[in-house]
Amino acid sequence: MKANEVSKLTGLPISTLRFYERKQLIPEQFLSRDENNYRVYEKEVLEYLQDVRMLLTLGFSIQELILLINESSHIEKKTMVMEKINYIQALEAKLEASKKFLEDLLEGKANFQTHCKS
């Protein structure tokens, strides 16, 4: 499929696809050229790009993605992923503590007093 179709199906601008190509974030297995030298993407690129978007959402930088895809050893890749898991676990703990505080605030149990309780 052509870049405009990939763009429509993924919601990514064509400029982002080109950027990913320049940064070698789209492996060669997903990209070829037709007889007119136009880029042709394999349909599997759609799921791959969803994964890229998820990794970016999880806080991976473009540089980290490049390392995950191309250059790092297995151990380095595993370490990077484990660091993100640890970060998410710490974030979950902070969110849970924040939720508990707000529930206590609603119940009038927090040190910060307000008139939330009816």
C-alpha positions in Angstrom: 0.0 0.0 0.0 1.1 3.6 -0.6 2.0 6.1 2.0 -1.3 8.0 1.8 -3.2 4.8 2.6 -1.0 4.0 5.5 -1.5 7.6 6.7 -5.2 7.3 6.5 -5.3 3.9 8.3 -3.0 4.8 11.1 -3.8 8.5 11.5 -0.1 9.4 11.1 0.7 12.2 8.8 2.9 11.3 5.8 5.6 13.5 7.1 5.7 11.3 10.3 6.1 8.2 8.1 8.9 9.9 6.2 10.5 10.9 9.6 10.3 7.3 10.8 11.9 6.1 7.6 14.8 8.6 7.9 15.3 7.5 11.5 15.2 3.9 10.4 12.2 3.2 12.7 10.5 1.3 9.9 12.4 -1.9 9.2 13.1 -2.8 5.6 10.8 -5.8 5.8 7.8 -3.4 5.8 9.0 -1.2 3.0 9.9 -1.6 -0.6 9.8 0.3 -3.9 7.6 -0.3 -6.9 8.7 0.0 -10.6 8.1 3.8 -10.4 10.3 4.0 -7.3 7.3 4.8 -5.1 7.3 3.5 -1.5 5.2 0.4 -1.0 4.3 -0.6 2.6 3.5 -4.1 3.6 0.1 -4.5 5.4 2.0 -5.7 8.5 3.4 -2.2 8.9 0.0 -1.1 10.3 0.3 -3.2 13.5 4.0 -2.3 13.7 3.2 1.4 13.7 0.6 0.9 16.4 3.3 -0.6 18.5 5.6 2.4 17.8 2.8 4.7 18.9 2.3 2.7 22.1 6.0 2.8 22.9 6.1 6.6 22.4 3.0 6.9 24.6 4.8 4.9 27.3 7.6 7.4 27.3 10.2 5.9 25.0 12.1 8.6 23.1 12.7 8.3 19.3 16.4 7.6 20.2 15.4 4.8 22.5 13.2 3.3 19.8 16.0 3.4 17.4 18.2 1.5 19.9 15.4 -1.0 20.5 14.9 -1.7 16.8 18.4 -1.5 15.4 21.5 -1.2 17.5 21.3 -2.5 21.1 22.2 -5.9 22.5 19.5 -8.2 23.9 20.6 -7.2 27.4 20.4 -3.5 26.7 17.0 -3.8 25.2 15.7 -5.9 28.1 17.1 -3.3 30.5 15.4 -0.4 28.7 12.1 -2.2 28.8 12.5 -3.2 32.5 13.2 0.5 33.3 9.9 1.5 31.7 8.1 -1.2 33.6 9.6 0.1 36.8 8.7 3.6 35.9 5.1 2.6 35.2 4.9 0.7 38.5 6.1 3.8 40.4 3.6 5.9 38.5 0.8 3.5 39.4 1.7 3.7 43.1 1.7 7.5 42.9 -1.7 7.5 41.2 -3.1 5.1 43.7 -1.9 7.3 46.6 -3.4 10.3 44.9 -6.7 8.5 44.5 -6.7 7.5 48.2 -6.0 11.1 49.2 -8.9 12.4 47.1 -11.2 9.7 48.5 -10.2 10.7 52.1 -10.7 14.4 51.1 -14.3 13.6 50.1 -14.9 11.7 53.3 -13.4 14.5 55.5 -10.6 12.3 56.6 -7.7 14.3 55.1 -5.7 16.8 57.0 -6.6 19.3 54.3 -10.1 20.3 55.3 -12.7 21.3 52.9 -16.4 21.0 52.7 -16.7 18.1 50.2 -18.5 15.8 52.5 -22.3 16.3 52.6 
